[in-house]
């Protein structure tokens, strides 16, 4: 991993990493390949709504993102992408 990738990976909480890993395993992909496919699908569905994103400021430690057990890992990733828009 590059330093830039490591810094991004370090910002993902363990619960999110678990969900991403589970979703990737369900698709028989590595986490990296799974994220790439989800991002490509998002780009394909929204080709005209792409824009550069500003780096987000560090999140406050008391702000947590929670998901319900009923949410699928794929829905979780799509929700994360929607928040980036």
Buried (B, 14 or more C-beta within 10 A) or exposed (E): EEEEEEEEEEEEEEEBEEBBBBBBEEBEBEBEEBBEBBEEBBEEEEEEEEEEEEEEEEEEEEEEEEBEEEEEBBEBBBEBBEEEE
